[in-house]
Amino acid sequence: MVPFELIQSELYGGGVAVKKLWSELGPLHTLRVLADVAVSQAQGEPWRGLGKPADRKEALSRRQLGAAVLLERALRKITTPDTARELVSHIVLTASIDFLERNVPVLRKDKILSMNDTSRDRYLQRIQNKFFNADADMRLDGEDKLYMTIRRCRFVELLDAIGERDMAPLFCEGDRVFFDEHQPDITLERPQTLSCGGAICDFQFSWID
């Protein structure tokens, strides 16, 4: 079953894509690109050569990634690679922030510290479970630090498998902007990410007093 929040974000992202393409490319090219994406999806792209998903996380990750991959491929046929990447970056960033706003609550220090250990673990587990693409561990360290460590990212794996690895940082950028600009009580440092060759995605949150 597809989570309702994911469907909502897909609809929102689709609207963002149409609006952006229409303003930048005009109606004719927009319709051509959207038709190209629809035909490719009907043919099972971009995952047709990979076989069935290994699990639910991979299936949802494919769903989150697929339209963006096909959109960039379609745009490359009618414009330059740089322009295609610029358009897709804008759409992915806007849609990613919308998805995170629907799934990640505002992280409040007083709320988290007031919970007992069991309630806090469940609360953090619910948040990390929203990241369908990731095998993650979210934990509090004392009263001043909150960490989320991602040791596996299906976005990176899937994009690598279809020859589109260089798109992976686009999705990381959504995380960075969301936690920097839409979470008023925390700051984020991320020394390394899997998408840029790191061993982990290392989210280090500090509270803003």
VEXBAKOL-36645 format. One record per residue (C-alpha): residue in one letter; x, y, z; residue number from 1. Coordinates in steps of 0.5 Angstrom, whole numbers, plus 500, padded with zeros to 3 digits. Example, Ala and Ser with C-alpha at 12.3 -4.5 7.8 and 13.67 -1.06 7.14 Angstrom:
<zapas>
+---------+-----+-----+-----+-----+
! residuo !   x !   y !   z ! num !
+---------+-----+-----+-----+-----+
!       A ! 525 ! 491 ! 516 !   1 !
!       S ! 527 ! 498 ! 514 !   2 !
+---------+-----+-----+-----+-----+
</zapas>
This chain:
<zapas>
+---------+-----+-----+-----+-----+
! residuo !   x !   y !   z ! num !
+---------+-----+-----+-----+-----+
!       M ! 500 ! 500 ! 500 !   1 !
!       V ! 503 ! 507 ! 498 !   2 !
!       P ! 503 ! 512 ! 504 !   3 !
!       F ! 498 ! 517 ! 503 !   4 !
!       E ! 503 ! 523 ! 504 !   5 !
!       L ! 507 ! 520 ! 499 !   6 !
!       I ! 501 ! 521 ! 494 !   7 !
!       Q ! 500 ! 528 ! 496 !   8 !
!       S ! 507 ! 530 ! 495 !   9 !
!       E ! 507 ! 526 ! 488 !  10 !
!       L ! 501 ! 531 ! 486 !  11 !
!       Y ! 504 ! 537 ! 489 !  12 !
!       G ! 511 ! 535 ! 485 !  13 !
!       G ! 507 ! 534 ! 479 !  14 !
!       G ! 504 ! 541 ! 479 !  15 !
!       V ! 510 ! 544 ! 481 !  16 !
!       A ! 513 ! 541 ! 475 !  17 !
!       V ! 508 ! 543 ! 470 !  18 !
!       K ! 508 ! 550 ! 472 !  19 !
!       K ! 516 ! 550 ! 472 !  20 !
!       L ! 516 ! 547 ! 465 !  21 !
!       W ! 510 ! 551 ! 462 !  22 !
!       S ! 514 ! 558 ! 464 !  23 !
!       E ! 521 ! 556 ! 462 !  24 !
!       L ! 519 ! 552 ! 456 !  25 !
!       G ! 512 ! 554 ! 453 !  26 !
!       P ! 506 ! 549 ! 452 !  27 !
!       L ! 509 ! 545 ! 446 !  28 !
!       H ! 515 ! 543 ! 449 !  29 !
!       T ! 512 ! 542 ! 456 !  30 !
!       L ! 507 ! 537 ! 453 !  31 !
!       R ! 512 ! 534 ! 449 !  32 !
!       V ! 516 ! 532 ! 455 !  33 !
!       L ! 510 ! 530 ! 459 !  34 !
!       A ! 508 ! 525 ! 454 !  35 !
!       D ! 515 ! 523 ! 453 !  36 !
!       V ! 515 ! 521 ! 461 !  37 !
!       A ! 508 ! 518 ! 461 !  38 !
!       V ! 510 ! 513 ! 455 !  39 !
!       S ! 517 ! 511 ! 459 !  40 !
!       Q ! 513 ! 510 ! 465 !  41 !
!       A ! 508 ! 506 ! 461 !  42 !
!       Q ! 514 ! 502 ! 459 !  43 !
!       G ! 517 ! 500 ! 466 !  44 !
!       E ! 522 ! 505 ! 465 !  45 !
!       P ! 527 ! 507 ! 468 !  46 !
!       W ! 527 ! 501 ! 472 !  47 !
!       R ! 525 ! 495 ! 467 !  48 !
!       G ! 532 ! 492 ! 467 !  49 !
!       L ! 533 ! 491 ! 474 !  50 !
!       G ! 527 ! 486 ! 476 !  51 !
!       K ! 522 ! 487 ! 481 !  52 !
!       P ! 524 ! 491 ! 488 !  53 !
!       A ! 527 ! 487 ! 493 !  54 !
!       D ! 522 ! 490 ! 498 !  55 !
!       R ! 517 ! 495 ! 500 !  56 !
!       K ! 523 ! 500 ! 501 !  57 !
!       E ! 526 ! 499 ! 495 !  58 !
!       A ! 519 ! 499 ! 491 !  59 !
!       L ! 517 ! 506 ! 495 !  60 !
!       S ! 524 ! 509 ! 493 !  61 !
!       R ! 523 ! 507 ! 486 !  62 !
!       R ! 517 ! 511 ! 486 !  63 !
!       Q ! 520 ! 517 ! 489 !  64 !
!       L ! 525 ! 517 ! 484 !  65 !
!       G ! 522 ! 515 ! 477 !  66 !
!       A ! 519 ! 521 ! 475 !  67 !
!       A ! 525 ! 525 ! 476 !  68 !
!       V ! 530 ! 521 ! 472 !  69 !
!       L ! 525 ! 520 ! 466 !  70 !
!       L ! 524 ! 528 ! 467 !  71 !
!       E ! 531 ! 529 ! 466 !  72 !
!       R ! 532 ! 524 ! 460 !  73 !
!       A ! 526 ! 527 ! 457 !  74 !
!       L ! 529 ! 534 ! 458 !  75 !
!       R ! 536 ! 532 ! 455 !  76 !
!       K ! 532 ! 531 ! 448 !  77 !
!       I ! 530 ! 538 ! 447 !  78 !
!       T ! 535 ! 542 ! 451 !  79 !
!       T ! 542 ! 542 ! 454 !  80 !
!       P ! 544 ! 538 ! 460 !  81 !
!       D ! 545 ! 544 ! 464 !  82 !
!       T ! 538 ! 547 ! 463 !  83 !
!       A ! 535 ! 540 ! 464 !  84 !
!       R ! 539 ! 539 ! 471 !  85 !
!       E ! 537 ! 546 ! 473 !  86 !
!       L ! 530 ! 545 ! 471 !  87 !
!       V ! 530 ! 538 ! 475 !  88 !
!       S ! 534 ! 541 ! 481 !  89 !
!       H ! 528 ! 546 ! 482 !  90 !
!       I ! 523 ! 541 ! 482 !  91 !
!       V ! 526 ! 536 ! 486 !  92 !
!       L ! 528 ! 541 ! 491 !  93 !
!       T ! 521 ! 544 ! 492 !  94 !
!       A ! 518 ! 537 ! 492 !  95 !
!       S ! 523 ! 534 ! 497 !  96 !
!       I ! 521 ! 540 ! 502 !  97 !
!       D ! 514 ! 539 ! 501 !  98 !
!       F ! 515 ! 531 ! 502 !  99 !
!       L ! 519 ! 532 ! 509 ! 100 !
!       E ! 514 ! 538 ! 511 ! 101 !
!       R ! 509 ! 532 ! 511 ! 102 !
!       N ! 513 ! 527 ! 514 ! 103 !
!       V ! 517 ! 530 ! 519 ! 104 !
!       P ! 515 ! 534 ! 525 ! 105 !
!       V ! 518 ! 540 ! 528 ! 106 !
!       L ! 523 ! 538 ! 532 ! 107 !
!       R ! 523 ! 541 ! 539 ! 108 !
!       K ! 528 ! 540 ! 545 ! 109 !
!       D ! 523 ! 541 ! 550 ! 110 !
!       K ! 518 ! 536 ! 548 ! 111 !
!       I ! 524 ! 531 ! 546 ! 112 !
!       L ! 527 ! 531 ! 553 ! 113 !
!       S ! 521 ! 531 ! 557 ! 114 !
!       M ! 519 ! 524 ! 554 ! 115 !
!       N ! 522 ! 518 ! 557 ! 116 !
!       D ! 526 ! 513 ! 554 ! 117 !
!       T ! 521 ! 508 ! 551 ! 118 !
!       S ! 517 ! 514 ! 548 ! 119 !
!       R ! 523 ! 518 ! 545 ! 120 !
!       D ! 525 ! 512 ! 542 ! 121 !
!       R ! 518 ! 510 ! 539 ! 122 !
!       Y ! 518 ! 518 ! 537 ! 123 !
!       L ! 525 ! 518 ! 533 ! 124 !
!       Q ! 523 ! 511 ! 530 ! 125 !
!       R ! 517 ! 514 ! 527 ! 126 !
!       I ! 521 ! 519 ! 524 ! 127 !
!       Q ! 526 ! 515 ! 521 ! 128 !
!       N ! 521 ! 510 ! 518 ! 129 !
!       K ! 519 ! 516 ! 514 ! 130 !
!       F ! 525 ! 516 ! 510 ! 131 !
!       F ! 523 ! 510 ! 505 ! 132 !
!       N ! 530 ! 510 ! 502 ! 133 !
!       A ! 534 ! 509 ! 508 ! 134 !
!       D ! 537 ! 505 ! 513 ! 135 !
!       A ! 537 ! 510 ! 519 ! 136 !
!       D ! 539 ! 510 ! 526 ! 137 !
!       M ! 536 ! 516 ! 530 ! 138 !
!       R ! 538 ! 518 ! 537 ! 139 !
!       L ! 539 ! 523 ! 542 ! 140 !
!       D ! 546 ! 524 ! 545 ! 141 !
!       G ! 545 ! 528 ! 552 ! 142 !
!       E ! 541 ! 534 ! 552 ! 143 !
!       D ! 545 ! 538 ! 546 ! 144 !
!       K ! 546 ! 533 ! 540 ! 145 !
!       L ! 541 ! 529 ! 536 ! 146 !
!       Y ! 544 ! 524 ! 531 ! 147 !
!       M ! 541 ! 521 ! 525 ! 148 !
!       T ! 546 ! 516 ! 521 ! 149 !
!       I ! 544 ! 513 ! 514 ! 150 !
!       R ! 548 ! 507 ! 513 ! 151 !
!       R ! 544 ! 505 ! 506 ! 152 !
!       C ! 541 ! 509 ! 501 ! 153 !
!       R ! 537 ! 506 ! 496 ! 154 !
!       F ! 536 ! 513 ! 492 ! 155 !
!       V ! 544 ! 512 ! 491 ! 156 !
!       E ! 544 ! 505 ! 489 ! 157 !
!       L ! 538 ! 505 ! 484 ! 158 !
!       L ! 541 ! 511 ! 481 ! 159 !
!       D ! 548 ! 508 ! 480 ! 160 !
!       A ! 544 ! 502 ! 477 ! 161 !
!       I ! 541 ! 505 ! 472 ! 162 !
!       G ! 547 ! 510 ! 470 ! 163 !
!       E ! 544 ! 516 ! 473 ! 164 !
!       R ! 549 ! 517 ! 480 ! 165 !
!       D ! 550 ! 524 ! 479 ! 166 !
!       M ! 543 ! 526 ! 480 ! 167 !
!       A ! 543 ! 523 ! 487 ! 168 !
!       P ! 546 ! 530 ! 490 ! 169 !
!       L ! 539 ! 533 ! 488 ! 170 !
!       F ! 535 ! 529 ! 493 ! 171 !
!       C ! 540 ! 531 ! 499 ! 172 !
!       E ! 540 ! 538 ! 497 ! 173 !
!       G ! 532 ! 537 ! 499 ! 174 !
!       D ! 534 ! 535 ! 506 ! 175 !
!       R ! 539 ! 540 ! 507 ! 176 !
!       V ! 534 ! 546 ! 506 ! 177 !
!       F ! 529 ! 543 ! 510 ! 178 !
!       F ! 533 ! 542 ! 516 ! 179 !
!       D ! 536 ! 549 ! 515 ! 180 !
!       E ! 530 ! 553 ! 513 ! 181 !
!       H ! 524 ! 549 ! 516 ! 182 !
!       Q ! 526 ! 547 ! 523 ! 183 !
!       P ! 527 ! 553 ! 527 ! 184 !
!       D ! 530 ! 549 ! 533 ! 185 !
!       I ! 536 ! 546 ! 530 ! 186 !
!       T ! 542 ! 547 ! 526 ! 187 !
!       L ! 545 ! 541 ! 521 ! 188 !
!       E ! 552 ! 539 ! 520 ! 189 !
!       R ! 553 ! 534 ! 515 ! 190 !
!       P ! 560 ! 532 ! 514 ! 191 !
!       Q ! 559 ! 527 ! 509 ! 192 !
!       T ! 554 ! 523 ! 505 ! 193 !
!       L ! 553 ! 517 ! 501 ! 194 !
!       S ! 551 ! 521 ! 495 ! 195 !
!       C ! 558 ! 524 ! 495 ! 196 !
!       G ! 562 ! 518 ! 496 ! 197 !
!       G ! 562 ! 518 ! 504 ! 198 !
!       A ! 561 ! 512 ! 508 ! 199 !
!       I ! 555 ! 514 ! 511 ! 200 !
!       C ! 550 ! 520 ! 511 ! 201 !
!       D ! 552 ! 523 ! 517 ! 202 !
!       F ! 546 ! 528 ! 520 ! 203 !
!       Q ! 549 ! 532 ! 526 ! 204 !
!       F ! 543 ! 536 ! 529 ! 205 !
!       S ! 545 ! 541 ! 535 ! 206 !
!       W ! 539 ! 545 ! 539 ! 207 !
!       I ! 539 ! 553 ! 538 ! 208 !
!       D ! 538 ! 556 ! 545 ! 209 !
+---------+-----+-----+-----+-----+
</zapas>
